């Protein structure tokens, strides 16, 4: 299976555009390009029932973030503070950077 290049990276601020967490924002903790999914901090929280192990002697119900499909999140532009689509632009020094399609500002640091 081919690895898809995603429009979001680790540590990006994103907004969920569909699903049970629609409208909420959070920081991307992990990216899974081979699956096309991202894990966003404190969003899409599910309860996981775990049995006692040596690492977790207590066991019980643990709440953790589940992956969201990358198509369900939109990058939050730091300049205009709105969720927007992104494009790629070649800068003067030859490097490639993402830009916000609403305000035309460079998103990458």
N, C-alpha and C positions, 0 to 999 in steps of 0.2 A: 504494500500500500504506500502511495506517495505521501510525503510529509507536506502539509499545507502551511504556507507562510501566513501567520495571523496578523491582524491589524493592531493587536495589543501586545504589550510586553510586561514583564514582571515589574512591579512597583508603579504601574500606571494607575491613575484614578479613573474609574469607569462608572457608568450608570447602567442599570438593568432596564431594558426597554420592553421586555415582555415576561410573563410568568407571574408567580406568586409574589416575587420581590420587586415588581415593576416600580420604577421611580426611585429606588434606593441606590445609594452610591457607596463605593468601597474601593479598597486598594487590591490590585491583583497580587496574590501570593505565589501562585504557581501557574505555569502555562504548559499544556500538553498539545504540541503541534501535531503529533501523529494522530490524535483523536479529535482535534479541533475544539478542545475544551479548556476552560480556565477555572481556577478556584479563586473566589473573591472573599476577602476578609469579612467575617461575620454576616455573610449572605448565603442563602440556600442551605440553612442549617438543618441537618437531619439527626434523628436519634438512632444510635447504633447500639444494639444489645450485645454485650461482650461477655464471654465466659471467663472465669478466673484463670490466670496464667502466672508464670513466675514473675513476669514484668509487672503485671497488674493483678495482685493477689485478691483484690476486692471484687473485680468484675463489675457488672451492673450496666446501667444505661449511660452512654457517653454521647454528648452532642458534638458534632463536627461538621465542617463545611463540605458540601458535595460539589462536584464539578458542574459548571454551567456551560452550555454551548457558547462558543465564542461569538456566534451570530446574534446572540441575545444580549450582548453588552455593547455599549458605545463609549468611545473614549471621551473623557471630560476635559475640555480645553481649559488650560490654566489662564489664558488671556481673557477669553470672553465668558468663562465659567458656565458654559453650556455643553451638553452632549452634542457631538458633531461627527460627521464622517471625516476621514482623513485621506490625504493623498501623499504622494512622494514627490520630492523635488531635489534636484541636484544643486548643491550650493557652490559658491565661487571656488572654494578650495577643493572641489571634486567629490566631497562626501555627500551621502544620500541622507535626507532627513524627512520626517513626516511633518505635514502641515495641516492646520484646521481649515476645512472648506467653507466655514462660516466667516471667519475673520482673517484668513490668510496668514496667520501667525505660525511660526515654527513651533512644533510641539516638543521635539526632542531637545534635551539640554545641550 
